[in-house]
């Protein structure tokens, strides 16, 4: 796998995994929807240029993620566009927008009084973007399809 594939987050399935039909891949991605996960998976809407879209809003750390997926049956690949919006700073600072493969961890910390009366910062919440992208990616690879990161659908 070349540098560009590593940079975009492209992954290929094992050679021994035969590609499944597009309908099965589509259904398997939508089946990831569950009340137990921090994201939702839905059909792409008109104008989104995507077949399947996964979204995640973590208000606690000010992050919104969107992964748009277009299924390309003739190549047995899913073209993936990752987008993220961050609004983690206080005051009038505007949010940041990013596009492309960029796994990140968003911790939330608080200052507490520890044993002996000393103040210390402890992590009270953590969100890793791979909590959303890994199940999507694993589903595609298990179906024998390529997970291809792109910067435009």
N, CA, C and O atoms as a DFTB+ gen file, in Angstrom:
612 C
 N C O
     1  1       0.856      -1.165       0.000
     2  2       0.000       0.000       0.000
     3  2       0.904       1.230       0.000
     4  3       1.872       1.296       0.758
     5  1       0.585       2.197      -0.849
     6  2       1.417       3.374      -1.008
     7  2       1.140       4.458       0.011
     8  3       0.232       4.360       0.836
     9  1       1.959       5.500      -0.076
    10  2       1.853       6.630       0.841
    11  2       0.483       7.300       0.757
    12  3      -0.102       7.644       1.784
    13  1      -0.031       7.487      -0.461
    14  2      -1.316       8.160      -0.624
    15  2      -2.439       7.380       0.061
    16  3      -3.305       7.966       0.712
    17  1      -2.415       6.060      -0.091
    18  2      -3.432       5.235       0.557
    19  2      -3.349       5.335       2.077
    20  3      -4.374       5.381       2.756
    21  1      -2.148       5.367       2.599
    22  2      -1.982       5.499       4.053
    23  2      -2.459       6.868       4.519
    24  3      -3.094       6.984       5.568
    25  1      -2.158       7.893       3.751
    26  2      -2.551       9.257       4.086
    27  2      -4.070       9.434       4.087
    28  3      -4.610      10.147       4.932
    29  1      -4.761       8.788       3.141
    30  2      -6.215       8.930       3.044
    31  2      -6.967       7.924       3.917
    32  3      -8.190       8.003       4.033
    33  1      -6.251       6.983       4.529
    34  2      -6.902       5.994       5.377
    35  2      -7.498       4.838       4.603
    36  3      -8.388       4.150       5.104
    37  1      -7.017       4.614       3.380
    38  2      -7.533       3.529       2.546
    39  2      -7.051       2.181       3.066
    40  3      -5.879       2.021       3.408
    41  1      -7.966       1.210       3.122
    42  2      -7.622      -0.141       3.552
    43  2      -8.262      -1.135       2.600
    44  3      -9.365      -0.923       2.097
    45  1      -7.545      -2.222       2.367
    46  2      -8.058      -3.266       1.472
    47  2      -8.340      -4.526       2.285
    48  3      -7.671      -4.782       3.286
    49  1      -9.328      -5.315       1.859
    50  2      -9.657      -6.540       2.598
    51  2      -8.622      -7.624       2.333
    52  3      -7.820      -7.514       1.406
    53  1      -8.645      -8.663       3.146
    54  2      -7.794      -9.823       2.895
    55  2      -8.169     -10.431       1.550
    56  3      -9.331     -10.414       1.147
    57  1      -7.178     -10.961       0.873
    58  2      -7.436     -11.544      -0.453
    59  2      -8.376     -12.744      -0.397
    60  3      -9.046     -13.058      -1.381
    61  1      -8.426     -13.408       0.743
    62  2      -9.257     -14.617       0.850
    63  2     -10.741     -14.302       1.087
    64  3     -11.567     -15.214       1.097
    65  1     -11.086     -13.024       1.277
    66  2     -12.476     -12.655       1.534
    67  2     -13.154     -12.300       0.212
    68  3     -12.811     -11.294      -0.410
    69  1     -14.121     -13.124      -0.223
    70  2     -14.821     -12.800      -1.478
    71  2     -15.754     -11.605      -1.282
    72  3     -16.404     -11.500      -0.242
    73  1     -15.831     -10.703      -2.265
    74  2     -16.709      -9.536      -2.126
    75  2     -18.184      -9.930      -2.124
    76  3     -18.629     -10.744      -2.932
    77  1     -18.929      -9.332      -1.197
    78  2     -20.368      -9.582      -1.102
    79  2     -21.105      -8.635      -2.041
    80  3     -20.541      -7.628      -2.469
    81  1     -22.355      -8.943      -2.364
    82  2     -23.153      -8.056      -3.220
    83  2     -23.378      -6.701      -2.549
    84  3     -23.361      -6.591      -1.323
    85  1     -23.588      -5.684      -3.366
    86  2     -23.747      -4.317      -2.881
    87  2     -24.913      -4.196      -1.897
    88  3     -24.820      -3.439      -0.931
    89  1     -25.984      -4.910      -2.119
    90  2     -27.142      -4.834      -1.228
    91  2     -26.790      -5.317       0.182
    92  3     -27.272      -4.760       1.169
    93  1     -25.950      -6.355       0.275
    94  2     -25.545      -6.866       1.584
    95  2     -24.638      -5.882       2.315
    96  3     -24.752      -5.711       3.529
    97  1     -23.739      -5.237       1.579
    98  2     -22.844      -4.247       2.185
    99  2     -23.669      -3.069       2.695
   100  3     -23.469      -2.599       3.815
   101  1     -24.585      -2.604       1.876
   102  2     -25.456      -1.487       2.232
   103  2     -26.258      -1.821       3.492
   104  3     -26.330      -1.013       4.419
   105  1     -26.854      -3.003       3.521
   106  2     -27.658      -3.427       4.678
   107  2     -26.797      -3.592       5.928
   108  3     -27.228      -3.242       7.027
   109  1     -25.592      -4.118       5.768
   110  2     -24.703      -4.314       6.921
   111  2     -24.290      -2.975       7.537
   112  3     -24.183      -2.865       8.759
   113  1     -24.061      -1.967       6.709
   114  2     -23.710      -0.640       7.226
   115  2     -24.887      -0.032       7.990
   116  3     -24.707       0.519       9.076
   117  1     -26.076      -0.130       7.427
   118  2     -27.260       0.419       8.099
   119  2     -27.577      -0.339       9.385
   120  3     -28.147       0.228      10.317
   121  1     -27.210      -1.615       9.439
   122  2     -27.476      -2.435      10.629
   123  2     -26.604      -2.036      11.822
   124  3     -26.852      -2.489      12.939
   125  1     -25.595      -1.201      11.602
   126  2     -24.753      -0.733      12.705
   127  2     -25.484       0.250      13.612
   128  3     -25.030       0.539      14.719
   129  1     -26.614       0.758      13.136
   130  2     -27.426       1.682      13.931
   131  2     -27.911       0.969      15.182
   132  3     -28.477      -0.121      15.102
   133  1     -27.693       1.578      16.323
   134  2     -28.098       0.971      17.584
   135  2     -28.143       2.056      18.649
   136  3     -27.385       3.023      18.578
   137  1     -29.019       1.909      19.633
   138  2     -29.034       2.902      20.714
   139  2     -27.782       2.836      21.588
   140  3     -27.536       3.742      22.384
   141  1     -26.989       1.767      21.444
   142  2     -25.792       1.580      22.263
   143  2     -24.549       2.262      21.704
   144  3     -23.501       2.240      22.350
   145  1     -24.636       2.864      20.522
   146  2     -23.465       3.500      19.908
   147  2     -23.653       5.019      19.877
   148  3     -24.784       5.504      19.837
   149  1     -22.541       5.775      19.897
   150  2     -22.657       7.244      19.953
   151  2     -22.895       7.908      18.601
   152  3     -22.760       9.126      18.484
   153  1     -23.244       7.140      17.593
   154  2     -23.446       7.689      16.253
   155  2     -24.710       7.099      15.648
   156  3     -25.271       6.133      16.164
   157  1     -25.148       7.695      14.546
   158  2     -26.290       7.152      13.815
   159  2     -25.868       6.910      12.372
   160  3     -25.067       7.656      11.810
   161  1     -26.418       5.861      11.788
   162  2     -26.141       5.528      10.394
   163  2     -27.468       5.590       9.660
   164  3     -28.469       5.041      10.118
   165  1     -27.468       6.263       8.519
   166  2     -28.718       6.449       7.775
   167  2     -28.437       6.437       6.280
   168  3     -27.289       6.480       5.836
   169  1     -29.528       6.378       5.518
   170  2     -29.456       6.501       4.059
   171  2     -28.986       7.916       3.704
   172  3     -29.339       8.877       4.386
   173  1     -28.203       8.039       2.653
   174  2     -27.826       9.355       2.177
   175  2     -29.040      10.066       1.610
   176  3     -29.888       9.444       0.969
   177  1     -29.125      11.365       1.843
   178  2     -30.253      12.154       1.352
   179  2     -29.911      12.776       0.009
   180  3     -28.747      12.849      -0.386
   181  1     -30.940      13.216      -0.676
   182  2     -30.760      13.870      -1.966
   183  2     -29.806      15.057      -1.792
   184  3     -29.957      15.854      -0.867
   185  1     -28.837      15.161      -2.678
   186  2     -27.874      16.252      -2.633
   187  2     -26.618      15.942      -1.834
   188  3     -25.663      16.717      -1.889
   189  1     -26.581      14.836      -1.091
   190  2     -25.402      14.495      -0.298
   191  2     -24.348      13.730      -1.093
   192  3     -23.200      13.638      -0.659
   193  1     -24.713      13.187      -2.237
   194  2     -23.814      12.395      -3.081
   195  2     -23.294      11.154      -2.354
   196  3     -22.214      10.657      -2.671
   197  1     -24.052      10.658      -1.390
   198  2     -23.636       9.491      -0.618
   199  2     -24.789       8.493      -0.535
   200  3     -25.962       8.865      -0.535
   201  1     -24.418       7.212      -0.462
   202  2     -25.416       6.159      -0.299
   203  2     -25.756       5.964       1.178
   204  3     -26.909       5.732       1.540
   205  1     -24.728       6.063       2.022
   206  2     -24.887       5.872       3.463
   207  2     -24.112       6.984       4.175
   208  3     -23.023       7.365       3.745
   209  1     -24.684       7.500       5.267
   210  2     -24.036       8.562       6.041
   211  2     -24.068       8.179       7.516
   212  3     -25.102       7.767       8.040
   213  1     -22.921       8.321       8.177
   214  2     -22.838       8.130       9.624
   215  2     -22.534       9.484      10.251
   216  3     -21.652      10.208       9.789
   217  1     -23.273       9.822      11.308
   218  2     -23.079      11.111      11.973
   219  2     -22.969      10.919      13.472
   220  3     -23.543       9.995      14.049
   221  1     -22.214      11.820      14.086
   222  2     -22.004      11.766      15.517
   223  2     -21.890      13.184      16.049
   224  3     -21.101      13.978      15.537
   225  1     -22.668      13.506      17.064
   226  2     -22.621      14.820      17.718
   227  2     -22.252      14.587      19.181
   228  3     -23.025      14.001      19.937
   229  1     -21.081      15.044      19.566
   230  2     -20.640      14.927      20.952
   231  2     -20.568      16.341      21.520
   232  3     -19.513      16.975      21.518
   233  1     -21.702      16.817      22.002
   234  2     -21.790      18.177      22.511
   235  2     -20.902      18.421      23.718
   236  3     -20.463      19.547      23.953
   237  1     -20.643      17.397      24.462
   238  2     -19.837      17.516      25.680
   239  2     -18.434      18.038      25.399
   240  3     -17.860      18.748      26.225
   241  1     -17.875      17.690      24.233
   242  2     -16.538      18.167      23.862
   243  2     -16.578      19.072      22.631
   244  3     -15.530      19.479      22.129
   245  1     -17.783      19.393      22.139
   246  2     -17.930      20.325      21.024
   247  2     -17.473      19.793      19.685
   248  3     -16.841      20.519      18.917
   249  1     -17.778      18.534      19.386
   250  2     -17.332      17.909      18.138
   251  2     -18.514      17.306      17.399
   252  3     -19.393      16.687      18.000
   253  1     -18.521      17.498      16.078
   254  2     -19.520      16.861      15.222
   255  2     -18.773      16.184      14.085
   256  3     -17.936      16.804      13.428
   257  1     -19.075      14.913      13.853
   258  2     -18.426      14.126      12.800
   259  2     -19.461      13.664      11.786
   260  3     -20.613      13.394      12.125
   261  1     -19.026      13.582      10.543
   262  2     -19.885      13.051       9.487
   263  2     -19.016      12.229       8.547
   264  3     -18.002      12.713       8.045
   265  1     -19.417      10.990       8.312
   266  2     -18.726      10.116       7.373
   267  2     -19.711       9.760       6.275
   268  3     -20.691       9.053       6.507
   269  1     -19.437      10.263       5.063
   270  2     -20.287       9.994       3.900
   271  2     -19.664       8.856       3.108
   272  3     -18.459       8.854       2.854
   273  1     -20.493       7.882       2.717
   274  2     -19.991       6.702       2.019
   275  2     -20.744       6.489       0.718
   276  3     -21.974       6.458       0.696
   277  1     -19.999       6.343      -0.356
   278  2     -20.580       6.023      -1.652
   279  2     -20.100       4.633      -2.045
   280  3     -18.897       4.375      -2.098
   281  1     -21.046       3.741      -2.321
   282  2     -20.709       2.375      -2.707
   283  2     -20.489       2.305      -4.207
   284  3     -21.325       2.760      -4.988
   285  1     -19.356       1.731      -4.607
   286  2     -18.997       1.593      -6.021
   287  2     -18.926       0.091      -6.310
   288  3     -17.876      -0.526      -6.132
   289  1     -20.056      -0.505      -6.762
   290  2     -20.115      -1.960      -6.909
   291  2     -19.151      -2.531      -7.943
   292  3     -18.626      -3.627      -7.749
   293  1     -18.906      -1.810      -9.038
   294  2     -18.030      -2.369     -10.082
   295  2     -16.578      -2.502      -9.616
   296  3     -15.824      -3.289     -10.189
   297  1     -16.179      -1.761      -8.604
   298  2     -14.820      -1.852      -8.068
   299  2     -14.790      -2.498      -6.683
   300  3     -13.717      -2.684      -6.110
   301  1     -15.953      -2.839      -6.149
   302  2     -16.072      -3.401      -4.800
   303  2     -15.348      -2.512      -3.799
   304  3     -14.504      -2.973      -3.031
   305  1     -15.694      -1.228      -3.824
   306  2     -15.096      -0.307      -2.873
   307  2     -16.127       0.682      -2.353
   308  3     -17.125       0.980      -3.009
   309  1     -15.855       1.176      -1.161
   310  2     -16.671       2.205      -0.547
   311  2     -15.793       3.447      -0.465
   312  3     -14.766       3.447       0.213
   313  1     -16.200       4.492      -1.153
   314  2     -15.459       5.758      -1.106
   315  2     -15.979       6.547       0.084
   316  3     -17.184       6.749       0.236
   317  1     -15.059       6.987       0.916
   318  2     -15.399       7.556       2.208
   319  2     -14.862       8.973       2.339
   320  3     -13.688       9.231       2.075
   321  1     -15.729       9.885       2.747
   322  2     -15.342      11.259       3.028
   323  2     -15.634      11.545       4.495
   324  3     -16.786      11.512       4.928
   325  1     -14.573      11.828       5.257
   326  2     -14.718      12.176       6.672
   327  2     -14.733      13.695       6.794
   328  3     -13.908      14.383       6.192
   329  1     -15.675      14.211       7.578
   330  2     -15.723      15.642       7.868
   331  2     -15.898      15.813       9.368
   332  3     -16.561      15.006      10.019
   333  1     -15.300      16.866       9.915
   334  2     -15.455      17.136      11.340
   335  2     -15.528      18.637      11.591
   336  3     -14.857      19.434      10.936
   337  1     -16.356      18.991      12.551
   338  2     -16.522      20.372      12.986
   339  2     -16.201      20.397      14.467
   340  3     -16.747      19.609      15.238
   341  1     -15.320      21.297      14.866
   342  2     -14.930      21.419      16.264
   343  2     -15.220      22.827      16.745
   344  3     -14.882      23.807      16.080
   345  1     -15.845      22.919      17.895
   346  2     -16.097      24.199      18.528
   347  2     -15.824      23.999      20.009
   348  3     -16.744      23.925      20.824
   349  1     -14.535      23.912      20.343
   350  2     -14.163      23.554      21.708
   351  2     -13.662      24.726      22.530
   352  3     -13.473      24.578      23.738
   353  1     -13.445      25.865      21.936
   354  2     -12.907      26.981      22.700
   355  2     -14.021      27.890      23.196
   356  3     -15.112      27.925      22.627
   357  1     -13.734      28.612      24.247
   358  2     -14.723      29.508      24.834
   359  2     -14.694      30.864      24.133
   360  3     -13.770      31.173      23.380
   361  1     -15.703      31.647      24.391
   362  2     -15.721      32.998      23.841
   363  2     -16.249      33.044      22.426
   364  3     -17.083      32.231      22.027
   365  1     -15.747      34.013      21.672
   366  2     -16.230      34.245      20.318
   367  2     -15.460      33.490      19.246
   368  3     -15.685      33.717      18.057
   369  1     -14.567      32.606      19.634
   370  2     -13.764      31.896      18.639
   371  2     -14.662      31.059      17.741
   372  3     -15.582      30.388      18.210
   373  1     -14.384      31.106      16.459
   374  2     -15.187      30.322      15.524
   375  2     -14.704      28.874      15.524
   376  3     -13.567      28.585      15.897
   377  1     -15.575      27.981      15.106
   378  2     -15.235      26.573      15.066
   379  2     -14.269      26.252      13.946
   380  3     -14.041      27.062      13.048
   381  1     -13.708      25.064      14.011
   382  2     -12.785      24.595      12.987
   383  2     -13.462      23.497      12.176
   384  3     -14.245      22.706      12.703
   385  1     -13.142      23.466      10.879
   386  2     -13.667      22.438       9.983
   387  2     -12.483      21.663       9.444
   388  3     -11.454      22.246       9.102
   389  1     -12.628      20.353       9.368
   390  2     -11.575      19.516       8.799
   391  2     -12.184      18.452       7.931
   392  3     -13.338      18.064       8.111
   393  1     -11.392      17.980       6.977
   394  2     -11.850      16.962       6.045
   395  2     -10.730      15.966       5.843
   396  3      -9.557      16.335       5.799
   397  1     -11.098      14.694       5.720
   398  2     -10.113      13.653       5.470
   399  2      -9.878      12.778       6.690
   400  3     -10.420      13.017       7.770
   401  1      -9.064      11.771       6.488
   402  2      -8.748      10.774       7.514
   403  2      -7.854      11.410       8.574
   404  3      -6.709      11.755       8.283
   405  1      -8.351      11.568       9.782
   406  2      -7.574      12.143      10.873
   407  2      -8.127      11.659      12.203
   408  3      -8.870      12.384      12.864
   409  1      -7.771      10.437      12.607
   410  2      -8.261       9.942      13.897
   411  2      -7.830      10.894      15.012
   412  3      -6.711      11.408      15.001
   413  1      -8.712      11.121      15.956
   414  2      -8.408      12.039      17.056
   415  2      -9.124      11.601      18.320
   416  3     -10.143      10.910      18.277
   417  1      -8.565      12.021      19.446
   418  2      -9.166      11.761      20.742
   419  2      -9.508      13.105      21.364
   420  3      -8.683      14.019      21.376
   421  1     -10.730      13.223      21.881
   422  2     -11.204      14.457      22.497
   423  2     -11.488      14.186      23.971
   424  3     -12.537      13.636      24.309
   425  1     -10.558      14.569      24.855
   426  2     -10.793      14.358      26.286
   427  2     -11.446      15.577      26.924
   428  3     -11.333      16.694      26.420
   429  1     -12.127      15.346      28.033
   430  2     -12.663      16.428      28.842
   431  2     -12.078      16.216      30.239
   432  3     -12.188      15.134      30.816
   433  1     -11.457      17.266      30.767
   434  2     -10.797      17.171      32.063
   435  2     -11.390      18.169      33.043
   436  3     -11.917      19.213      32.659
   437  1     -11.289      17.817      34.319
   438  2     -11.736      18.699      35.395
   439  2     -10.667      18.728      36.472
   440  3      -9.891      17.783      36.616
   441  1     -10.632      19.806      37.217
   442  2      -9.724      19.915      38.343
   443  2     -10.468      19.472      39.598
   444  3     -11.557      19.965      39.892
   445  1      -9.874      18.540      40.332
   446  2     -10.478      18.021      41.557
   447  2      -9.440      18.052      42.670
   448  3      -8.237      18.117      42.418
   449  1      -9.920      18.006      43.881
   450  2      -9.021      17.929      45.026
   451  2      -8.769      16.460      45.317
   452  3      -9.695      15.688      45.566
   453  1      -7.519      16.098      45.280
   454  2      -7.143      14.704      45.475
   455  2      -6.801      14.415      46.918
   456  3      -7.009      15.254      47.794
   457  1      -6.271      13.217      47.169
   458  2      -5.859      12.858      48.530
   459  2      -4.769      13.825      49.003
   460  3      -3.874      14.178      48.235
   461  1      -4.843      14.237      50.221
   462  2      -3.860      15.165      50.764
   463  2      -4.178      16.611      50.453
   464  3      -3.382      17.494      50.775
   465  1      -5.334      16.886      49.828
   466  2      -5.735      18.253      49.553
   467  2      -5.113      18.894      48.324
   468  3      -5.325      20.083      48.085
   469  1      -4.358      18.147      47.544
   470  2      -3.739      18.692      46.332
   471  2      -4.730      18.681      45.183
   472  3      -5.515      17.748      45.016
   473  1      -4.669      19.739      44.401
   474  2      -5.534      19.814      43.213
   475  2      -4.845      19.084      42.070
   476  3      -3.630      19.160      41.892
   477  1      -5.666      18.375      41.303
   478  2      -5.136      17.653      40.138
   479  2      -6.176      17.606      39.037
   480  3      -7.380      17.655      39.291
   481  1      -5.689      17.511      37.809
   482  2      -6.591      17.414      36.660
   483  2      -6.822      15.943      36.359
   484  3      -5.881      15.158      36.248
   485  1      -8.105      15.585      36.230
   486  2      -8.462      14.209      35.907
   487  2      -9.372      14.198      34.683
   488  3     -10.155      15.119      34.452
   489  1      -9.246      13.160      33.937
   490  2     -10.089      13.000      32.753
   491  2     -11.437      12.444      33.182
   492  3     -11.508      11.410      33.846
   493  1     -12.509      13.135      32.799
   494  2     -13.852      12.700      33.179
   495  2     -14.645      12.164      31.989
   496  3     -15.680      11.518      32.156
   497  1     -14.143      12.442      30.788
   498  2     -14.830      11.970      29.583
   499  2     -13.819      11.907      28.451
   500  3     -12.902      12.725      28.380
   501  1     -13.991      10.934      27.566
   502  2     -13.094      10.787      26.423
   503  2     -13.892      10.263      25.243
   504  3     -14.671       9.317      25.369
   505  1     -13.686      10.895      24.090
   506  2     -14.289      10.389      22.861
   507  2     -13.192      10.229      21.824
   508  3     -12.426      11.159      21.570
   509  1     -13.120       9.050      21.229
   510  2     -12.152       8.731      20.182
   511  2     -12.940       8.586      18.888
   512  3     -13.917       7.838      18.845
   513  1     -12.534       9.286      17.832
   514  2     -13.268       9.227      16.560
   515  2     -13.311       7.808      15.990
   516  3     -14.194       7.482      15.197
   517  1     -12.374       6.981      16.388
   518  2     -12.377       5.593      15.902
   519  2     -13.541       4.776      16.452
   520  3     -13.836       3.693      15.946
   521  1     -14.210       5.299      17.501
   522  2     -15.416       4.625      18.006
   523  2     -16.496       4.602      16.925
   524  3     -17.355       3.720      16.922
   525  1     -16.453       5.563      16.017
   526  2     -17.412       5.607      14.918
   527  2     -16.827       4.972      13.651
   528  3     -17.491       4.166      13.000
   529  1     -15.606       5.326      13.308
   530  2     -15.068       4.886      12.014
   531  2     -14.659       3.419      11.984
   532  3     -14.818       2.765      10.953
   533  1     -14.139       2.885      13.084
   534  2     -13.690       1.487      13.074
   535  2     -14.803       0.485      12.770
   536  3     -14.584      -0.410      11.954
   537  1     -16.001       0.589      13.393
   538  2     -17.058      -0.366      13.044
   539  2     -17.489      -0.262      11.576
   540  3     -17.778      -1.277      10.943
   541  1     -17.531       0.958      11.036
   542  2     -17.881       1.125       9.622
   543  2     -16.841       0.463       8.735
   544  3     -17.168      -0.305       7.830
   545  1     -15.597       0.773       9.008
   546  2     -14.481       0.224       8.234
   547  2     -14.438      -1.303       8.324
   548  3     -14.277      -1.980       7.309
   549  1     -14.580      -1.845       9.532
   550  2     -14.553      -3.303       9.724
   551  2     -15.678      -3.986       8.954
   552  3     -15.477      -5.060       8.387
   553  1     -16.851      -3.377       8.930
   554  2     -17.996      -3.944       8.207
   555  2     -17.699      -4.032       6.713
   556  3     -18.000      -5.037       6.068
   557  1     -17.112      -2.982       6.177
   558  2     -16.772      -2.944       4.748
   559  2     -15.698      -3.978       4.425
   560  3     -15.824      -4.705       3.440
   561  1     -14.657      -4.056       5.228
   562  2     -13.564      -4.998       4.970
   563  2     -14.018      -6.446       5.121
   564  3     -13.597      -7.308       4.350
   565  1     -14.874      -6.724       6.108
   566  2     -15.402      -8.090       6.270
   567  2     -16.270      -8.504       5.088
   568  3     -16.430      -9.693       4.810
   569  1     -16.829      -7.516       4.394
   570  2     -17.649      -7.809       3.210
   571  2     -16.786      -7.997       1.964
   572  3     -17.313      -8.250       0.880
   573  1     -15.474      -7.878       2.106
   574  2     -14.576      -8.075       0.963
   575  2     -14.434      -6.842       0.082
   576  3     -13.977      -6.944      -1.057
   577  1     -14.815      -5.694       0.590
   578  2     -14.745      -4.453      -0.169
   579  2     -13.598      -3.582       0.342
   580  3     -13.165      -3.722       1.485
   581  1     -13.113      -2.690      -0.508
   582  2     -12.058      -1.753      -0.135
   583  2     -12.671      -0.520       0.513
   584  3     -13.711      -0.036       0.068
   585  1     -12.038      -0.015       1.550
   586  2     -12.423       1.217       2.252
   587  2     -11.475       2.298       1.719
   588  3     -10.311       2.338       2.117
   589  1     -11.953       3.175       0.826
   590  2     -11.087       4.153       0.155
   591  2     -11.404       5.569       0.615
   592  3     -12.484       6.097       0.353
   593  1     -10.445       6.168       1.305
   594  2     -10.591       7.541       1.758
   595  2     -10.432       8.513       0.601
   596  3      -9.509       8.381      -0.203
   597  1     -11.327       9.487       0.512
   598  2     -11.262      10.513      -0.541
   599  2     -11.471      11.883       0.095
   600  3     -11.887      11.980       1.250
   601  1     -11.182      12.941      -0.662
   602  2     -11.386      14.290      -0.161
   603  2     -12.587      14.962      -0.798
   604  3     -12.949      16.083      -0.441
   605  1     -13.205      14.262      -1.750
   606  2     -14.414      14.761      -2.402
   607  2     -15.178      13.568      -2.962
   608  3     -14.587      12.706      -3.611
   609  1     -16.496      13.508      -2.717
   610  2     -17.316      12.407      -3.260
   611  2     -17.705      12.757      -4.628
   612  3     -18.399      11.984      -5.289
